Amino acid sequence: MKLTFNVILLFSLIFILSHFSETTTQPSTKGKIKFQMTNPIAEKYFKKKKSNPDLTGDQTVTKTISLNLCVGDVWVSKNEVKAGQPNIAEDWVRLTSVTNREHLLFEDYSFPEIEIPIGEYKSVRLSLKNVFYRYAVLLSDSTVSYELLETMGSYEDPCDLNDTSWVDSNTNYFSADGNHRLVNGIFQLNVAGEKLTGFNIADNQTAVVTWRLGAGVDEPCTTTLHDVNGNRKWDCGIDTMSF
């Protein structure tokens, strides 16, 4: 069974504070943040295709090169999300003025900069649509590419390419401890490996915060496709993956 978010980012995630740029010399209690996403691996591979070739057998070994997903909104908080602690809704600062409802390649996301209060931010929250696509190439021949429909839930969950639903809003709260979910208003640690590096918003400066797919790795994640029903096609909701 999948864990909510680490299946699409099994090779980990990291937030990087890229740089500060000074905007004015007048004292202020606010700074600016620009939130963006990057995928250094994708530049080496073809990742857009119209159809899928057959799988090579009961197991097809591929390399994940990108994801096509819908990130709707992003929030940040100065409080650190911790297991056993309650969620305080008013502590979250929304970075997105309008909810995105379109699927984009991971590396194509860049949100407009926004002014927020200065200080150290320790937690990030994301909203995500349930279905997404994984782009992969055959390990033995990188010219053979796949577009693999998936859901954020279990491999056995119903899977419909026309699904426009969102992942449970009680999930995907990130901090230094990992990815958390809310249960009756209290945080529980969901995936320890999905850790967040905090960042600082300084007076009269712009911080560029980058969510990097792959957490600094230079090579794509090896992804084995398991053809459960033996029809040599990738069937979302039936077939599975291992990493």
C-alpha positions in Angstrom: 0.0 0.0 0.0 1.2 3.5 -0.7 1.9 6.2 1.8 0.1 9.3 0.7 2.9 11.4 -0.7 6.2 9.4 -0.5 5.0 7.3 -3.4 5.3 10.2 -5.9 8.4 11.5 -4.2 9.9 8.3 -3.0 13.4 9.6 -3.8 12.7 12.3 -1.1 12.0 16.0 -1.2 13.9 19.0 0.0 13.1 22.7 0.2 16.1 25.0 -0.6 16.5 28.7 0.2 18.1 29.8 -3.0 19.0 33.4 -2.2 18.0 36.8 -0.8 17.7 40.0 -2.8 17.4 43.4 -1.2 14.4 45.4 -2.2 14.5 48.6 -0.1 16.4 50.2 2.7 13.3 51.4 4.6 12.6 49.4 7.8 9.7 46.9 7.5 8.1 44.0 9.2 7.6 42.1 6.0 9.6 40.4 3.3 8.8 38.6 0.1 8.8 34.9 -0.8 8.8 33.3 -4.2 8.0 29.6 -4.1 9.0 27.4 -7.1 9.7 23.8 -8.0 12.6 22.3 -9.9 13.6 18.9 -11.3 17.3 18.8 -12.5 16.8 15.2 -13.7 14.1 16.0 -16.3 16.4 18.1 -18.5 18.1 14.9 -19.7 15.1 13.0 -20.8 12.0 13.2 -23.1 9.0 13.3 -20.8 5.9 14.1 -22.9 4.2 11.3 -24.9 0.8 10.5 -26.4 0.7 6.8 -25.8 2.3 4.0 -23.8 4.2 1.0 -25.3 3.6 -2.4 -23.9 5.3 -3.4 -20.7 8.3 -5.7 -21.2 7.1 -8.5 -18.9 5.8 -9.3 -15.5 8.3 -6.7 -14.3 9.4 -3.7 -16.3 12.3 -1.7 -14.9 12.2 2.0 -15.6 13.6 5.3 -14.3 11.2 8.0 -13.0 12.1 11.3 -14.6 9.2 13.6 -13.7 5.7 13.9 -12.4 2.7 15.7 -13.8 0.5 16.7 -10.8 -1.8 19.4 -9.5 -0.5 21.4 -6.6 -3.5 23.6 -5.7 -2.3 25.8 -2.8 0.7 26.3 -0.6 0.8 27.5 3.0 3.7 28.2 5.4 3.8 28.5 9.2 6.4 29.8 11.7 5.2 27.0 14.1 6.8 23.6 13.7 4.4 20.8 13.0 4.9 18.0 15.5 3.2 14.8 16.4 0.8 15.1 19.3 0.4 18.9 18.9 -2.9 20.5 17.7 -3.2 22.4 14.5 -3.9 26.1 14.8 -5.5 27.3 11.6 -4.7 30.9 11.9 -0.9 30.2 12.1 -0.8 29.3 8.4 0.0 31.9 5.7 -1.3 31.1 2.3 1.1 31.8 -0.5 -1.3 31.2 -3.4 -3.9 33.9 -4.1 -5.9 31.6 -6.5 -6.1 27.8 -6.2 -4.4 26.1 -9.1 -6.6 23.4 -10.7 -4.5 22.3 -13.6 -1.9 19.5 -13.8 1.6 20.7 -14.6 5.0 19.1 -14.8 6.8 19.3 -11.5 9.5 21.5 -12.9 7.0 23.9 -14.5 5.6 25.2 -11.2 6.5 28.7 -10.1 4.2 30.8 -7.9 4.2 34.6 -8.0 6.1 36.2 -5.1 4.1 37.4 -2.2 4.7 39.6 0.8 4.5 37.9 4.2 5.7 38.7 7.8 9.4 38.3 8.5 10.6 35.5 10.6 11.7 31.8 10.5 9.2 29.5 8.9 9.3 25.9 9.9 6.4 24.1 8.3 4.7 23.9 4.8 1.3 22.6 3.9 0.2 21.5 0.4 -3.1 20.7 -1.3 -2.9 18.1 -4.1 -5.3 16.5 -6.5 -5.8 12.8 -6.2 -4.6 11.6 -9.7 -1.2 12.4 -11.3 1.1 11.0 -14.0 4.5 9.6 -13.6 6.9 10.0 -16.5 9.4 7.2 -16.8 11.8 5.7 -19.4 12.9 2.1 -19.8 16.1 1.4 -17.9 17.6 -0.5 -20.8 16.5 2.0 -23.5 15.8 5.6 -22.5 14.1 6.3 -25.8 11.2 4.2 -24.7 9.0 6.3 -22.4 5.9 5.8 -20.3 3.1 8.1 -19.0 1.8 6.2 -16.0 -1.5 7.2 -14.4 -1.6 6.9 -10.6 -3.5 8.0 -7.5 -2.2 9.4 -4.2 -3.8 6.4 -2.4 -3.3 2.7 -2.5 -2.4 0.9 -5.7 -5.7 -0.9 -5.3 -7.8 2.3 -5.0 -10.2 3.1 -7.8 -8.4 5.0 -10.6 -10.1 7.3 -13.1 -8.3 9.7 -15.4 -11.3 12.1 -15.2 -11.1 12.2 -11.4 -10.9 15.9 -10.2 -11.0 15.3 -6.5 -8.5 16.5 -4.0 -6.4 14.5 -1.5 -7.8 14.7 2.1 -7.1 18.2 3.4 -5.9 16.6 6.7 -2.7 15.4 5.0 0.6 16.8 3.7 1.8 18.9 6.6 5.6 19.0 6.4 8.2 19.9 9.0 11.7 18.8 10.1 10.2 15.6 11.5 8.5 14.6 8.2 5.1 14.5 6.6 2.1 14.7 9.0 -1.6 14.2 8.9 -4.3 15.5 11.1 -6.4 13.1 13.2 -9.2 14.8 15.2 -7.2 18.1 15.0 -4.0 16.5 16.3 -0.9 15.9 14.2 0.3 12.4 13.6 3.6 11.6 11.8 2.8 9.9 8.5 6.1 9.7 6.6 9.3 10.4 8.5 11.5 10.5 5.5 9.7 13.5 3.9 11.5 16.3 5.8 11.4 20.0 5.4 14.3 22.4 5.7 13.0 25.6 7.2 13.7 29.0 5.8 13.9 32.7 6.9 12.0 35.7 5.6 14.1 38.8 6.2 13.2 42.5 6.4 12.8 44.1 3.0 14.3 41.1 1.1 13.0 38.5 -1.2 13.6 34.8 -0.5 13.4 32.3 -3.3 12.4 28.9 -1.8 12.8 26.0 -4.2 11.2 22.6 -3.8 13.6 20.2 -5.5 12.6 16.8 -6.8 15.1 14.2 -5.9 16.7 16.0 -3.0 20.0 16.7 -4.8 20.4 13.3 -6.5 21.9 13.3 -10.0 20.3 10.1 -11.3 16.6 9.2 -11.5 14.9 6.8 -9.2 14.7 3.2 -10.5 11.0 2.2 -10.6 9.9 -1.3 -11.3 6.4 -1.8 -12.7 4.6 -5.0 -11.7 2.1 -6.2 -14.3 -0.3 -7.9 -11.8 -2.9 -8.9 -14.4 -0.4 -10.0 -17.0 -1.9 -8.0 -19.9 1.4 -6.1 -20.6 -0.3 -2.7 -20.1 0.0 -0.4 -17.1 -3.4 -0.5 -15.4 -3.9 2.1 -12.6 -5.8 0.6 -9.8 -4.5 -2.9 -10.5 -0.7 -2.9 -11.3 1.9 -1.9 -8.7 5.3 -0.4 -8.4 8.4 -0.9 -6.3 11.4 1.4 -5.9 
